[in-house]
Amino acid sequence: MTEDDGDRESPAWTGWRDATERALYGPGGFFVRERPAAHFRTSVHASPLFARAVAELLVRVDTALGRPDALALVDVGAGSGELLTGVLDALPDGTAARVVPYAVERSARPAGLDARVRWTGTPPRGVRGLLFANEWLDNVPVDIAETDGSGEPRYVLVRPSDGRERPGGPLSAGDAAWLRRWWPIEGAPGARAEIGLPRDAAWAAAAGCLDAGLAVAVDYAHERAARPPYGTLTGFRDGREVPPVPDGSCDLTSHVALDAAGGGAPLLTQRAALRALGVSGARPPLALASTDPRGYLRALAAAGEAAELTDPGGLGAFRWLATPVGDACRGLLPA
């Protein structure tokens, strides 16, 4: 973190949480005018197998809830609605007819989206079903702390026009308590952390919109025993990593302390979660190549897509946090 004495009194300096909120979601913000798929590739875009796995999870939720007349599927951070479209296509007819799909996004509804999808800026309240948030929490803005020369955590201030940083004031009591519990850096000069308290609150509020069902968050994540010593804040634009400048020109993202959001609940790797939902990267039997060559090629392509989704060095390393609401949906994913 650098400091320019000549700019100490500049009104342009602000905390990273406020700067990110404006850069991503303010007037003309990055996610107000841009679609995520134009800039980065998620599991949803990697293969339709991901949507089929979510469809399988929704069927399990439906069964656990006793097949209600209205079954909610809430996609938080829905982008252009790609996941919802894929899930609706993959569902059995009897289930699909009862599903009420909600896309939760701050941007405008895209043209051509399935008319069944309800587009909303906030999750619906009092519904029963599955709430799914794929790569949403990493874009919930947070403040950043860095320890000074004496090892005391202080806020990091940033100048939105160019991304330059300087030290800010001491942490609030709430932020300091969160760091001590979930990401302790005190006493280590130069250490940085993203203060995940707003993400914890955002997840609690999202899951709390369900009357009954299952809420699942999937994201780049780390756990308390292995936090990155200097944080993970970065930017993305046009599929490439770029410096994190909060001027509205790029995505701003940082990995999620997902164990904190779940209050210490165990997390799953995406590899384990998808395998539990029937996605396997196993190659089809070679004998199929002679009896059904086209079927073999289709199965081989699907195996390649499944392998990408479950690769422990790539997408398979994502973490899944499953939060049951009520007792009916406990245990739908392995602990």
C-alpha positions in Angstrom: 0.0 0.0 0.0 1.4 3.4 -1.0 0.7 6.8 0.3 1.0 10.2 -1.4 1.2 13.0 1.2 0.1 15.5 -1.3 -3.2 13.7 -1.7 -4.0 13.0 1.9 -6.8 15.5 2.0 -8.3 14.5 -1.3 -12.1 13.7 -1.1 -11.5 11.0 -3.7 -10.2 8.6 -1.2 -12.7 6.0 0.1 -12.9 2.5 1.5 -12.9 -0.4 -0.9 -16.5 -1.4 0.0 -18.0 1.9 -1.0 -15.7 2.2 -4.1 -16.6 -1.3 -5.3 -20.4 -0.7 -4.7 -20.3 2.3 -7.0 -17.9 0.8 -9.5 -20.1 -2.4 -10.0 -23.6 -1.3 -9.2 -23.8 2.5 -9.2 -25.0 4.6 -12.2 -23.1 3.3 -15.2 -21.5 0.6 -13.0 -19.8 -2.4 -14.6 -22.6 -4.9 -13.9 -25.3 -2.4 -14.7 -24.1 -2.1 -18.3 -22.3 -5.3 -18.8 -23.3 -9.0 -18.9 -20.9 -11.3 -16.9 -20.6 -13.8 -19.7 -18.9 -11.2 -21.9 -16.0 -11.0 -19.4 -15.6 -14.3 -17.6 -16.6 -18.0 -17.9 -18.3 -19.7 -15.0 -19.3 -23.4 -14.5 -22.7 -22.5 -16.0 -21.0 -21.5 -19.3 -18.5 -24.4 -19.2 -21.1 -27.2 -19.7 -24.9 -27.9 -19.6 -24.0 -30.6 -17.2 -23.8 -28.0 -14.4 -27.5 -26.9 -15.0 -28.5 -30.6 -15.1 -26.8 -31.1 -11.7 -28.7 -28.2 -10.3 -31.9 -29.6 -11.8 -31.2 -32.9 -10.0 -30.7 -31.0 -6.7 -34.0 -29.2 -7.3 -35.8 -32.5 -7.8 -34.4 -33.7 -4.5 -35.5 -30.6 -2.8 -39.0 -31.0 -4.4 -39.2 -34.5 -3.1 -38.0 -33.5 0.4 -40.7 -30.8 0.6 -43.5 -33.1 -0.5 -43.8 -31.8 -4.0 -45.5 -28.4 -3.3 -47.8 -26.8 -5.8 -45.3 -24.0 -6.3 -41.6 -24.9 -6.2 -39.3 -21.9 -6.3 -36.0 -21.8 -8.1 -34.2 -18.6 -7.1 -31.0 -17.8 -9.0 -29.1 -15.0 -7.1 -26.7 -13.2 -9.4 -28.4 -14.6 -12.4 -26.4 -12.8 -15.1 -28.5 -13.3 -18.3 -30.5 -16.2 -16.8 -28.4 -18.9 -18.4 -28.6 -21.2 -15.4 -32.3 -20.9 -15.0 -32.8 -21.6 -18.7 -30.6 -24.7 -18.5 -32.4 -26.0 -15.4 -35.8 -25.5 -16.8 -34.8 -27.5 -19.9 -33.4 -30.3 -17.8 -36.3 -30.8 -15.4 -38.9 -33.6 -15.8 -42.1 -32.2 -17.2 -44.1 -32.9 -14.0 -41.6 -30.9 -12.0 -41.0 -28.1 -14.5 -44.8 -27.3 -14.6 -44.7 -26.4 -10.9 -41.4 -24.5 -10.8 -41.5 -20.7 -10.4 -38.1 -19.4 -11.5 -36.7 -16.1 -10.2 -33.7 -14.3 -11.6 -32.2 -12.0 -9.0 -30.1 -9.3 -10.7 -29.5 -5.5 -10.6 -29.2 -5.1 -14.3 -32.1 -5.0 -16.8 -33.9 -8.1 -18.0 -32.3 -9.4 -21.2 -34.3 -9.7 -24.3 -35.5 -13.1 -25.3 -35.4 -14.6 -21.8 -37.9 -17.4 -21.1 -41.2 -15.7 -20.2 -41.6 -18.0 -17.2 -38.6 -16.3 -15.5 -39.5 -13.6 -13.0 -36.8 -10.9 -13.1 -36.3 -9.1 -9.7 -33.7 -7.0 -7.9 -34.1 -8.9 -4.6 -34.9 -12.5 -3.7 -38.6 -13.3 -3.2 -39.7 -13.8 0.4 -41.7 -16.7 1.8 -41.1 -19.2 -1.0 -40.3 -22.9 -0.8 -37.6 -24.5 -2.9 -34.0 -24.0 -3.9 -32.0 -20.8 -3.8 -28.8 -21.1 -5.8 -26.0 -18.4 -5.8 -23.2 -19.2 -8.3 -20.3 -16.8 -8.1 -22.4 -14.1 -6.4 -20.8 -13.6 -3.0 -17.4 -12.8 -4.5 -19.0 -9.7 -6.0 -20.6 -8.5 -2.7 -18.5 -5.5 -1.9 -16.2 -5.7 1.2 -13.7 -3.4 2.9 -10.0 -4.4 3.0 -7.8 -4.3 6.1 -4.0 -4.1 6.1 -1.8 -4.2 9.2 0.5 -1.2 9.7 4.1 -1.3 10.9 3.1 -2.2 14.4 0.8 -5.0 13.3 -2.5 -3.1 13.9 -5.2 -3.7 11.2 -6.4 -0.5 9.5 -8.8 0.1 6.6 -7.3 0.4 3.2 -8.5 3.5 1.3 -8.5 3.6 -2.5 -8.7 6.4 -5.1 -11.3 5.2 -7.6 -9.8 7.0 -10.6 -6.6 5.0 -10.6 -6.7 2.4 -7.9 -4.0 3.9 -5.7 -4.2 3.0 -2.0 -3.3 4.6 1.3 -3.8 3.7 4.9 -7.1 4.6 6.5 -8.3 4.6 10.1 -8.7 1.9 12.7 -11.4 -0.8 12.2 -14.9 -0.6 13.7 -15.6 -2.9 16.6 -17.7 -5.2 14.4 -15.1 -5.5 11.6 -12.3 -6.0 14.1 -14.2 -8.8 15.9 -14.9 -10.5 12.5 -11.2 -10.5 11.7 -10.2 -11.9 15.0 -12.7 -14.8 14.6 -12.4 -15.6 10.9 -9.2 -14.0 9.5 -6.7 -13.0 12.2 -4.0 -10.8 10.8 -3.2 -8.7 13.9 0.5 -8.7 14.7 1.7 -9.5 11.2 2.8 -6.2 9.5 1.8 -5.9 5.9 -0.8 -8.7 6.0 -4.1 -8.0 4.2 -7.6 -9.4 4.5 -11.0 -8.9 2.9 -13.5 -8.3 5.7 -16.3 -10.7 4.9 -19.0 -9.4 7.4 -21.2 -7.9 4.6 -21.1 -11.2 2.7 -22.1 -13.1 5.8 -25.1 -10.7 6.2 -25.9 -11.0 2.5 -26.0 -14.8 2.6 -28.1 -14.8 5.8 -30.6 -12.5 4.2 -30.7 -14.5 1.0 -31.2 -17.8 2.7 -33.7 -16.2 5.0 -36.0 -15.5 2.1 -36.9 -19.2 2.0 -39.7 -20.5 4.2 -38.4 -24.0 3.6 -35.9 -25.6 1.3 -32.2 -25.4 0.6 -29.9 -22.4 -0.1 -26.6 -23.1 -1.9 -23.7 -20.7 -2.5 -20.9 -21.7 -4.9 -17.8 -19.6 -5.1 -14.0 -19.1 -5.1 -13.4 -19.6 -1.4 -10.9 -20.2 1.3 -11.2 -21.5 4.9 -9.8 -20.2 8.2 -6.9 -22.6 8.4 -5.5 -21.5 5.0 -6.4 -17.8 4.4 -4.2 -16.1 1.7 -1.8 -13.8 3.6 -2.3 -10.8 1.2 -5.9 -11.2 0.2 -7.3 -12.0 -3.3 -8.7 -8.8 -4.7 -8.4 -8.6 -8.4 -10.1 -7.3 -11.6 -11.4 -9.0 -14.7 -12.3 -7.6 -18.1 -12.7 -9.3 -21.5 -11.7 -12.6 -20.0 -8.4 -11.4 -18.7 -7.2 -10.5 -15.2 -6.5 -6.8 -14.8 -5.5 -4.5 -11.9 -8.5 -3.8 -9.6 -9.3 -0.2 -10.4 -12.7 0.8 -9.0 -13.6 3.2 -11.8 -16.4 1.0 -13.4 -14.2 -0.3 -16.1 -13.8 -3.9 -14.8 -15.2 -6.6 -12.6 -13.9 -6.4 -9.0 -13.8 -9.7 -7.2 -12.2 -11.4 -4.2 -12.4 -15.0 -2.9 -15.0 -15.7 -0.2 -14.5 -16.7 3.4 -17.3 -19.1 2.8 -16.9 -20.9 6.1 -17.7 -17.6 7.9 -20.8 -17.1 5.8 -22.0 -20.5 6.9 -21.1 -19.9 10.5 -18.6 -22.7 10.5 -20.7 -25.2 8.6 -18.7 -27.7 6.6 -18.1 -26.9 3.0 -18.0 -29.2 -0.1 -15.7 -29.0 -3.0 -17.5 -28.7 -6.3 -16.0 -32.0 -7.3 -17.7 -33.8 -4.4 -21.0 -31.9 -4.8 -21.3 -32.6 -8.6 -20.3 -36.2 -8.2 -23.0 -36.6 -5.6 -25.5 -35.1 -8.1 -24.4 -37.6 -10.8 -21.7 -35.7 -12.7 -18.7 -37.9 -13.4 -15.7 -37.5 -15.6 -15.4 -41.2 -16.2 -14.8 -42.1 -19.9 -17.4 -44.3 -21.6 -16.5 -47.9 -22.2 -14.5 -48.4 -25.3 -16.8 -51.1 -26.5 -19.5 -48.5 -27.1 -17.3 -47.1 -29.9 -18.0 -50.1 -32.1 -21.7 -50.7 -31.1 -22.8 -47.0 -31.1 -20.1 -44.7 -32.5 -22.2 -41.6 -32.3 -23.3 -42.4 -28.7 -19.7 -43.0 -27.8 -18.6 -39.6 -29.1 -21.5 -37.9 -27.2 -20.6 -39.7 -24.0 -16.9 -38.9 -24.5 -17.7 -35.2 -25.0 -19.8 -35.2 -21.9 -17.0 -36.9 -19.9 -14.6 -34.2 -21.0 -17.1 -31.5 -19.8 -17.6 -33.3 -16.5 -13.9 -33.6 -16.1 -13.5 -29.8 -16.5 -16.3 -29.1 -14.0 -14.8 -31.5 -11.4 -11.1 -30.8 -12.0 -9.6 -30.4 -8.5 -7.1 -27.9 -9.9 -9.8 -25.8 -11.6 -13.6 -25.5 -11.3 -13.7 -28.6 -9.1 -11.9 -26.7 -6.4 -14.8 -24.2 -5.9 -16.6 -24.6 -2.6 -20.3 -25.2 -2.0 -22.0 -24.0 1.1 -25.4 -25.8 1.6 -27.7 -24.0 4.1 -30.9 -26.0 4.8 -34.0 -24.0 5.9 -36.1 -26.3 8.0 -35.4 -30.0 8.6 -36.8 -31.5 5.4 -33.8 -30.6 3.2 -31.0 -31.6 5.6 -28.5 -34.1 4.2 -29.4 -33.6 0.5 -25.7 -33.0 -0.2 -23.0 -35.0 1.6 -21.4 -33.3 4.6 
